[in-house]
Amino acid sequence: MSHVALSGTRARVDQVFMWGLVVFLVAGVVQIFLAGAGVFGIDGRHLEDATSFDAHRVLGFVMGAGAIVLLVLALVARVNGRTITVTLVLALLSAVAQSLLSAAGDSTAFFGGLHALDGLLILGLAGYLHAEASRRQRAS
């Protein structure tokens, strides 16, 4: 895919988009750590009652909101349709699907497993978007 060099405000917004993705990816790594820490801190309680998952839950909501901010940035930068579409999918998976799968996972392990796989997909999409944004920055 050829990359059109952006200029002016669009280029600056795209740069904020790229760095926002870095923050999102780092948060994703922390999120994985917090999930592991939560599992080993459950102390025989039911998952929904385990306070050991509180930090994981809060960061998940922050990441969902962050994905929506990234979508707004992609729309403002008007980079290309693929970036906007992938960012929309990232926002839907982060802000909606993760919460639904987590809630369903409280009673059905299968959905808990899908929650974890969705998290990996989210990180993969964010990595792809960051790579594309980095290419655009180098082209500018």
Phi, psi and omega per residue, in radians:
M1 nan 2.247 3.095
S2 -1.381 2.612 -3.093
H3 -1.954 2.212 3.094
V4 -1.496 2.236 3.107
A5 -1.231 2.277 3.117
L6 -1.629 2.771 3.099
S7 -2.410 2.900 3.058
G8 1.078 -2.444 -3.073
T9 -1.064 -0.698 3.137
R10 -1.038 -0.708 3.126
A11 -1.155 -0.705 3.129
R12 -1.171 -0.715 3.113
V13 -1.140 -0.684 3.105
D14 -1.110 -0.635 3.099
Q15 -1.168 -0.722 3.059
V16 -1.079 -0.703 3.083
F17 -1.005 -0.826 -3.120
M18 -1.067 -0.814 -3.127
W19 -1.242 -0.544 3.038
G20 -1.085 -0.640 3.088
L21 -1.171 -0.608 3.067
V22 -1.066 -0.839 3.126
V23 -1.058 -0.756 3.136
F24 -1.058 -0.765 -3.137
L25 -1.154 -0.726 3.094
V26 -1.098 -0.744 3.098
A27 -1.058 -0.636 3.107
G28 -1.114 -0.689 3.086
V29 -1.133 -0.779 3.095
V30 -1.063 -0.678 -3.134
Q31 -1.062 -0.725 3.106
I32 -1.109 -0.766 3.087
F33 -1.029 -0.810 -3.111
L34 -1.119 -0.596 3.080
A35 -1.128 -0.789 3.105
G36 -1.102 -0.767 3.104
A37 -1.082 -0.665 3.123
G38 -1.116 -0.737 -3.141
V39 -1.086 -0.774 -3.082
F40 -1.401 -0.094 3.085
G41 -1.884 0.241 -3.010
I42 -1.248 -0.490 3.050
D43 0.866 0.807 3.027
G44 1.307 0.028 3.116
R45 -1.454 2.843 3.018
H46 -1.209 2.599 -3.069
L47 -0.924 -0.809 -3.091
E48 -1.167 -0.328 3.135
D49 -1.725 -0.056 -3.050
A50 -1.381 1.975 3.098
T51 -1.237 -0.265 3.133
S52 -1.133 -0.261 3.107
F53 -1.702 0.022 -3.068
D54 -1.006 -0.817 -3.129
A55 -1.116 -0.674 3.106
H56 -1.100 -0.760 3.135
R57 -1.096 -0.831 -3.110
V58 -1.091 -0.817 -3.139
L59 -1.107 -0.594 3.087
G60 -1.066 -0.747 3.100
F61 -1.171 -0.667 3.097
V62 -1.107 -0.747 3.127
M63 -1.150 -0.649 3.076
G64 -1.063 -0.779 3.092
A65 -1.140 -0.686 3.112
G66 -1.086 -0.655 3.111
A67 -1.142 -0.608 3.084
I68 -1.186 -0.708 3.068
V69 -1.067 -0.744 3.105
L70 -1.054 -0.680 3.098
L71 -1.087 -0.771 3.110
V72 -1.053 -0.762 3.120
L73 -1.074 -0.745 3.121
A74 -1.084 -0.693 3.124
L75 -1.179 -0.711 -3.141
V76 -1.172 -0.727 -3.134
A77 -1.232 -0.386 -3.118
R78 0.798 0.915 -3.070
V79 -1.191 -1.140 3.095
N80 -2.883 2.857 -3.075
G81 -1.099 -0.664 -3.126
R82 -1.106 -0.799 -3.140
T83 -1.079 -0.751 3.138
I84 -1.129 -0.747 3.136
T85 -1.116 -0.813 -3.131
V86 -1.143 -0.643 3.109
T87 -1.193 -0.626 3.050
L88 -1.087 -0.788 3.103
V89 -1.079 -0.756 3.094
L90 -0.992 -0.795 -3.133
A91 -1.132 -0.752 -3.140
L92 -1.136 -0.738 3.134
L93 -1.181 -0.686 -3.087
S94 -1.335 -0.786 -3.002
A95 -1.569 -0.409 -3.068
V96 -2.040 -1.036 -3.024
A97 -1.069 -0.708 -3.116
Q98 -1.067 -0.754 3.132
S99 -1.136 -0.766 3.138
L100 -1.114 -0.766 -3.134
L101 -1.184 -0.647 3.100
S102 -1.114 -0.802 3.128
A103 -1.093 -0.751 3.116
A104 -1.192 -0.544 3.137
G105 -1.203 -0.335 3.091
D106 -1.069 -0.507 -3.114
S107 -2.010 -0.249 -3.116
T108 -2.385 1.994 -3.070
A109 -1.019 -0.555 -3.138
F110 -0.988 -0.785 -3.129
F111 -1.239 -0.538 3.015
G112 -1.089 -0.676 3.072
G113 -1.148 -0.693 3.083
L114 -1.149 -0.565 3.070
H115 -1.039 -0.786 3.131
A116 -1.160 -0.760 3.123
L117 -1.129 -0.669 3.087
D118 -1.080 -0.667 3.079
G119 -1.050 -0.724 3.099
L120 -1.157 -0.707 3.093
L121 -1.076 -0.730 3.108
I122 -1.026 -0.814 3.126
L123 -1.128 -0.662 3.092
G124 -1.106 -0.761 3.105
L125 -1.119 -0.732 3.121
A126 -1.124 -0.681 3.085
G127 -1.109 -0.748 3.089
Y128 -1.063 -0.821 -3.131
L129 -1.092 -0.671 3.116
H130 -1.145 -0.742 3.125
A131 -1.068 -0.748 3.113
E132 -1.131 -0.742 3.121
A133 -1.133 -0.670 3.106
S134 -1.104 -0.714 3.096
R135 -1.085 -0.725 3.114
R136 -1.118 -0.692 3.135
Q137 -1.119 -0.711 3.122
R138 -1.171 -0.540 -3.116
A139 -1.318 -0.345 -3.086
S140 -1.330 nan nan
